[in-house]
Amino acid sequence: MTSLLKANNLSKSYALENQTINVLKDISLSIKAAEFVAIMGKSGSGKSTLISILAGLDTTDFGQVFLDDKELTCLTEDELAVIRQTDISFVFQSFHLIPTLTVAENIGFPLKLSGSFSDEKVNSLLQKVELSHRKNSFPHQLSGGEKQRTAIARALITQPKILFADEPTGNLDEKNAQSIMQLLIDLQQEFKTALVVVTHDDSIAQLADRTIRIINGKIA
């Protein structure tokens, strides 16, 4: 199977208190369509920076990222925004829901942005994430697990080619964490979306097709 996403020789550094911190050092990798890849590493190893660059949320100092042979690293911010509306989605540890929108409105928001809103799609995903009874609730009325289910549904409403999740269970208890990961995997397989999960949890990494370990900004 050909690669959906490829990264070549990525390097990234930050200036901090008159010194340069090399966060990523010459990283190359590829991810196939519909593949589930876990990225593991200690805090500060560079794994969150890596997926931010792969998802087009951050820039690289050196190197290239390709999605379906389209080079993301040379696109303008407006061009990247279009890609993120259709082909790339992101789930964050802290949910990032819009507090003034209901569950249904949060889920449907990406469709509103792209001018392709569909009640049918929203209601279908509400059922899949078992939140139909919460469709008119606001984020402050939800549990942590319900917030993450809403965020996952919002990320998948456009049926992206690849979904990045940065510690998606980090704010959840063990029972909710297991439920959320199983939901992510079930939906990823149903939509045939590539899934890249940053985690420090070995039990989550064991569910993946493949694990990439980052140590001091390099692939181990």
Secondary structure as GFF3:
##gff-version 3
##sequence-region A 1 220
A	DSSP	beta_strand	3	16	.	.	.	ID=ss1
A	DSSP	beta_strand	19	32	.	.	.	ID=ss2
A	DSSP	beta_strand	36	40	.	.	.	ID=ss3
A	DSSP	alpha_helix	47	54	.	.	.	ID=ss4
A	DSSP	beta_strand	62	67	.	.	.	ID=ss5
A	DSSP	beta_strand	70	71	.	.	.	ID=ss6
A	DSSP	three_ten_helix	72	74	.	.	.	ID=ss7
A	DSSP	alpha_helix	77	86	.	.	.	ID=ss8
A	DSSP	beta_strand	88	91	.	.	.	ID=ss9
A	DSSP	alpha_helix	103	114	.	.	.	ID=ss10
A	DSSP	alpha_helix	119	128	.	.	.	ID=ss11
A	DSSP	three_ten_helix	132	134	.	.	.	ID=ss12
A	DSSP	three_ten_helix	139	141	.	.	.	ID=ss13
A	DSSP	alpha_helix	144	156	.	.	.	ID=ss14
A	DSSP	beta_strand	162	166	.	.	.	ID=ss15
A	DSSP	alpha_helix	174	191	.	.	.	ID=ss16
A	DSSP	beta_strand	194	199	.	.	.	ID=ss17
A	DSSP	alpha_helix	202	205	.	.	.	ID=ss18
A	DSSP	beta_strand	210	215	.	.	.	ID=ss19
A	DSSP	beta_strand	218	219	.	.	.	ID=ss20
###
